[in-house]
Amino acid sequence: MESLDPADWTGLRALGHRMLDDMVDHLETLRDRPVWQPMPAALRERLRQPLPRGPSTAEAVYKDFQSLVQPYAVGNLHPGFMGWVQGGGNPVAMLAELLAAGLNANLGGRDQAPIEVERQVIAWVAEMLGFPAEASGVLVTGSSIANLIGILVGRSACLGPEVRETGVGGSRLVAYASAAAHGCLPQAMDIAGFGREALRMIPFDSSGRMRIDVLTRRIAQDRASGMRPFLVAGTAGTVDTGAVDDLAALADIAARENLWFHVDGAFGATALLAPALRPKLAGIERADSVAFDFHKWAQVQYDAGCIVVRDGARQLATFSAEAAYLRREQRGLAGGGIWPCDLGPDLSRGFRALKVWMTLSVYGADRLGEVVQQSCDLAAALAARVDREPALERLAPVTLNIVCFRYIAADGDLDRLNADIVADVQEAGIAAPSTTLVNGALAIRAAIVNHRTTCGDIEILVDAILEYGGRRARANQNSACREPKQSAPGC
Ligand SMILES: *Cc1c(COP(=O)(O)O)cnc(C)c1O
């Protein structure tokens, strides 16, 4: 039996060079292609194959990748992509992924340089947040898991590490977040065993920030009825409108009420790198834990999220495990200080840290801050254009990089119309906004996240929405005129 490595490396080396050239071409020519195109049914069918029992060549499978996969990705690399909050990645991190895969490091633990790279990355995040030296953290898939970890650490900080043995049972713990908080927070409460109802969703004001007065009242009510408030989660950058909770006020309440102060800064915390935006996040430096994504506004390839905990001992107490096969030693490979597997639920972990480390090292935090500032400037320009266009109406204030608006027509179902316009623009491959609900109204939502997006892309987006909106509004008007004719011939 031979190994899976080739006997002669020449062919693989050539293929690898070609793949690299092709991917660089792909990045260089993004603008020549549609933002997104749906995958044809016939091609979907071609992907569905029984388990391949025999071999093929890497060249043949690469051809399949080129024809079946590459053209039908979601489009988040493209400067016209503004849907949801998705990052565009960067070319240096793409190369870093190759290097990381080359090492195939497992960062669960043990004495190795890749873990030192991850520790450095966590230390940089702690520095960005203004956290003390004893802060700890780990990289995870994304903020969904980072928020879960934050809640679990807050839970054991309140109930003591014994909760790991006894469970939350009848502890009556309750937590608080804005009604605009991300859906992964109630999900985290569910997974942590509290149930979603134990997360009190506090209403937000007209600028999208959690109502502090309601929060205070709700905490008092809960205490009066025998519940145990243990955590408040602020959001730095809500997913719908980009609003930032009053983090300083939340820090005050958490201190007064003895609550764990967690911040979901999935994309918004990146604004700390832009000096003019930093004040909007004042108070985040007082958080007990922060969830943060590199794969969104920080322009690193998926997936790369992180959780950072102010008091590292609490994170360790929540996850450290003693298993015979994971014994630590003073010397040798089984040494190396605290292992990442003691700071979260993952044991085997990939080398996510390399792409983050290389991105920060190559571009520098200031440059990433400039990208963040540019996104916000573009969002402000988009909002101004929307405010100027009689056919458009803005639906929410713009705090950071997200603009919510809609096309307005004299009559008809505006929600349907705007959902159709968004699908039209996406299917035409011109741009990719998404939709959300703002105060019950369906909004076209443009989240400017990508470092490649320019003023021109904003104009292309608005022009396309006006174009498709106009067509649909005219078509609706015509059919509204015809309809009575069909039912009442005398009209
Ligand atoms: C994206 C996002 C999340 C979820 O993060 P993932 O990285 O997708 O797991 C949580 N909260 C906010 C505010 C987000 O924008």
The ligand as an SDF file (V2000), in Angstrom:
LIG
                    3D

 15 15  0  0  0  0  0  0  0  0999 V2000
  -23.3840   37.6800   12.2380 C   0  0  0  0  0  0  0  0  0  0  0  0
  -23.8180   38.0060   13.6010 C   0  0  0  0  0  0  0  0  0  0  0  0
  -23.9200   37.0190   14.5840 C   0  0  0  0  0  0  0  0  0  0  0  0
  -23.6610   35.5700   14.2810 C   0  0  0  0  0  0  0  0  0  0  0  0
  -22.3270   35.4020   13.9740 O   0  0  0  0  0  0  0  0  0  0  0  0
  -21.8100   34.2070   13.0530 P   0  0  0  0  0  0  0  0  0  0  0  0
  -20.3940   34.5660   12.8260 O   0  0  0  0  0  0  0  0  0  0  0  0
  -22.6380   34.2550   11.8000 O   0  0  0  0  0  0  0  0  0  0  0  0
  -21.9970   32.9410   13.8000 O   0  0  0  0  0  0  0  0  0  0  0  0
  -24.2710   37.3920   15.8560 C   0  0  0  0  0  0  0  0  0  0  0  0
  -24.5510   38.6720   16.1400 N   0  0  0  0  0  0  0  0  0  0  0  0
  -24.4820   39.6500   15.2380 C   0  0  0  0  0  0  0  0  0  0  0  0
  -24.7970   41.0540   15.6310 C   0  0  0  0  0  0  0  0  0  0  0  0
  -24.1160   39.3490   13.9270 C   0  0  0  0  0  0  0  0  0  0  0  0
  -24.0380   40.3150   13.0040 O   0  0  0  0  0  0  0  0  0  0  0  0
  1  2  1  0
  2  3  1  0
  2 14  2  0
  3  4  1  0
  3 10  2  0
  4  5  1  0
  5  6  1  0
  6  7  2  0
  6  8  1  0
  6  9  1  0
 10 11  1  0
 11 12  2  0
 12 13  1  0
 12 14  1  0
 14 15  1  0
M  END
$$$$
